[in-house]
Amino acid sequence: MGAIGTYIGGSLAAAGHELVFIERTAGIEHPLRLEFKDQLIDLPAVTTINSVEKAMTGSPFDAAILAVKSFDTGAVLAEIEPYRHLFPPILCLQNGVENEAAVEEMLGSEKVIGGSVTSAIRRLGVGNAVVEKSRGVGIEEATDLSRELIRIFNQAGIYTRGYKNRASLKWSKMLTNLQANALPAILNWTPYRVLSTPATYAIECAAMCEAVTVMKQMDIRQVNLPGTPVKPWVNAMTRWPLRTSRPLIARLLGSGRGGKMPSLHIDLYAGKKQTEVVFLNGAVVRAAERLGLAAPVNQVLTQLLTGMVRGEISFEHFNDHPERIQQVMMEQI
């Protein structure tokens, strides 16, 4: 059970809602635990099972919440497939902009609700998470069920806003996931160092400009998210002179994270054999290609980090060597 699943599910359970958690590994042998605002919340009565098959043998569900990494979506859908006609609508709280389409292909558009989590949650173990920064959740406001979920989330203490346009919600969240994520992993630098160094900040801004260009071509508007003023800082990174925006962005976005490393770095150095960069920077590349555009900066970042995960590129090669990344980009752009 990941950080988001523990946070959302735990908060709902604490508010008295009946949930069943699917945990692929062994069942949770301790109470579900949330650390929130210096308060520990233990939920000993949480029901956990290890498969979709077992979930479907019980009473029907009103909704399902999908909170796995994007690279695990395919495996989850393979489990759901035998029960696709019986499966409830899914609220997708994953990063990336392509998961909802994959779910729609199997279950139909009427059973998919887009969502994004902006709160910072850290996983301490299976069923054990700490809320490091409480911001909120955005949910696509399209159906009676989605509006009821917004109400329930707020009632459970999760600040939640509704959004009319799924694409705006998901792409705006992805802009936040792109920022100071791939480069810290490749260089083994903190986000603050990446954003405060002129050369690497220029790469960050170029990658952001590519994503914003794709959004404009697709007529997708940026929106501010709960606790996250997306539009002002994206505007600063893509329109202001770099020497003007860099100190501001480094201070507001980089220093705000302290020494905490971003998700792509955490997964890389945890030895995971898959990386969400394929579903973040890589998604920008694929969308650009469909539009007849190019996104070379995002493409290089995707290729380098994917190569490191696969063992084709040593961690040491780019560790603390931004000039080597610049060289690769000059050769490919």
N, C-alpha and C positions, 0 to 999 in steps of 0.2 A: 504494500500500500504506500503510495507516494505522498509527497508533502501536500499537494492540492487536495487529493482525495481525503486525506486525514483531516485537513482543515475544514473543508466544506462539509464532508460527512459528519465529522465530529461536532461541528457547530449545529447542524440540523438535529443530530441525535440529542445533543444537550438541551435543545429546545423542545424535545418531546416527540419528534417525528420518528416514524418507524423506518429503518433502513436495513439493507443487507449489503455487506461489503464483499467484493470478490478480491481475494488475495491469492495470487498464483502459487506462492510458496506455502510454507506451513502456516497453519492458522495462528492467529495472534494469541499468545499464551498469557498476555498481561492486559490490563485495561487499556482501551484507546486513550491516548494522552495528548492533550493540547496545552502548550504553554502560551498564555495570552495575557499581555499587560501585567506581567509579574504574578499571574495567577495560574495555578495548575488545575486542569479540568480532567478528571478521570471518568471514563464511561465503561464500567465493567459489563454492561448488558448488551454490548454491540454484537450482532450476529455476523460471523464471517464464514464464507465458503470459498472453495478454490476453483470453481468453474461456472461458466454460464449455464451449462447443462443442469447443474444442481439448483441454480437460481430459478430456472424455468419449471421445475417440478413443484414449486410451492404456489402460493397465492399470486395473482397477477399484480403487476406494479403499475403505478401511475406514470412514472418516468424513470429513466436511467441517466446517470451522470458519467460521462466519459472523461477521465482525467489522466490517461496514460500519456507517455511521450509519443510524439507523432510517429516515430519509427515503429511503434508497437500497434498502431491502428489496424494494420492489415491482419495481424494475428488475432486481435479482438474480433474483427469482422468475420474472420473465418470461424470463430466459435459461435458467433451469433447466427450465421447463415442458415443452419438447420431450423431456426426458430424465427426467421425473419417475419413471418406472417403474424406471429404472436407477440413479438418484441415491442415494448413500449417506446414512445418517443425518446430520443436521446438529446440531452443537453451536452454539447461539446465544449469543454472548457480548456482545450489544448492550445498550445502555441501553434502558429502557422495558419495558413489560409486555405489549405486543401483538404483538411479532414472532413469538413461538412459535406463536400462534394462526394467523397468516397462513401460516406454513410448514406447519403441520398441515393446513390446508385444502387444500393442494396435494399434500403427500406422505403424509399420514396421521400419526396420533399416535405410531405406533411408530418414526417416523423423526425425531423431534424431541427434543432434550435441552436443557433450560434451563441457562444459566450466567451468571455475573457476575464481572467483574474489578474488584477493589478497589485494585490497585496503580496508582500515578500514573505514567503514561507520556506523554512528550512527543515528538511527531513533529518530527524535524529536516529530513526530506526523504523522498523515496520510498525505502523500505527502510532508513531511518536513524532510530533512535529512542533516547531515553535514559530509563532507569528512574529516575525521580526519587524515588519512595518505594515500596519493595517491601512489599506487604501479602499479596496472594494472589489466589486464584480460588475461587469456589464453583461446584459442578456438581451438577445434579440427579442424585441417586443412585437411578435407577429400573431400569436394565437392566444386563446383563453388560458391554455396550459402555461405558456411562457409568462403571461401576466401573473398567474397564480404563483409561479416559481419566484418571480420577483418579490411578491408579497411575502412568501414564506421565508426567503433568504433574509429579507429585512427584519422580519419578526424574529429570526434566529440570531440577529446581531451582526449579520454580514451586510454592510452597506452595499446596496445593489441598485443600479439604474437601468432603465430600459432604453433600447436603441432601435430606431425604425429600420435602419439599413444594416444588414449583416456584414456586407463587404466593408463598409466604413468602420464598423466595430472591429472586425478581425484584422484588417490591414493596418489600422491605427495602432492596434496592440502589437502587430508585428514590427512596426517601426521602432517601438520601444525594445523589442527583443534583438533587433539588429544592432542597436547602439552599444558600442564597447562590449561586444560579446565574442565574436570570432577572433579579433586581433589579440585580446588578452590571452586567449587560449593558445594561439600560435606562438606568441612572443613570451608567454609566461610573465606577463606584466599585469599590474592592477589596472582596472578601468581608469582610475585617476591618472596614472602615468601615461596611458594611451591617449587620453583626451587632453592632457596638458603638454604633450610633446608635439611640436609643429608638424613633423613629417607624418606621424601616425594619425594625428587629428585630421590632416588633409585627406588621408585615406578614408577615415570614418565619414567625413562629409561627402566625399565622392560616392561612397556606397549608398549613403542616405539620399543623395540627389538622384541616383539611378532608381531607387525604390519610389520616390516621389514622382518622378517622370512616368513610371509605369502606372501609378495610381491615376495620374491626370489623364493618361491615354485611355484608361478604362473607365473614366468618369467616376472615380471613387473619391469621395471627400474625406479629408482628415477630420477626426472628432476628438475632443478631449475625453479622457477616460476617468473613472472614479479615482480621485487623488492624484491624477497624472495629467498635467496640462500639455498634451502632445503638441498641439499646434504652435504655441510660442517657441518651444525649443527646436522643433523641426524647422520652423521659419528661420531661426537664428543660424542653424547649421547649414541651411541650403541657400540663404539669400544674403546674409551678412558677410562682410570681408572676414577671412579666417582669423586674421590677427585681432579682430574685434570680438568675434564670438568665442574664440578658444578659451580665454580666461573665464568667461561667464559659464560656458558649458562644463568646463573642468570643475569649476567650483560647485555648480548646482547639481550636476549629474555624477561626476566622478567622485568628488569628496564625500557626497552623500552616502556612498556605498561603503565608505571606510576602506578597510583592507579586504573586504569580502570579494571573492572571485565570482565571475558570472557562470551561468549554467554550463556553457560549452566547455569552459576550463574544468569545471568540477567533473563532468562526465569523462573528459579526455584523461585527466590524471587519476580517475578512479578505474581506468582500464576498460571502459565500456567499448564494445566493438562496433557500436553505431553512434551516429552523432546527429543532432537536430539541425546542424548547419545546412543539411540537405533540404530541410523543410522551412528554413528561414532565408538565408542568402540564396540558397538554391531555388527557392520558390520565386524570388525576384527574377532570377535568370530565366526560368521557364516561362514566366509571364511575359517577359521582354521578348523572348523568341517568338511567342505566339503573336505578338504585335508587330513583328518585323523590326524590333529594336535590339540593341545590345546592352548588356550589363556586365562589362568586363571586370570591374572591381569586385562585384559580388561573386562573379565566376571564379576569380583567382582565390578569393577567401574560401570559397566552397572547396575548390580543388586542393588547396594546401591543407586545410584541416581534415578533409576526408582522407588524404594521403597519410597524414599522421596517425589517424585512427586505425587505418588498415596496416600500418607498419611499413609503408612504402617510403615515408619520409621520417627521419629521426627527429625526436623532440629537440635534440641539441642543435640541429642545423639552423633553426630560426630563433632558438632561445636567446633573447636579448640582442637580436640582430635585425632591426627594422630595415636596414639598408638592403638586406637580402630579399625582403618582401618587395621593396621598391624596385629592385632589379627584375624580379619575376614579372611585376606589373608592367614595367617599361618594355619588356620583351613580348608581352602578350596583348598589350593595348595598342 
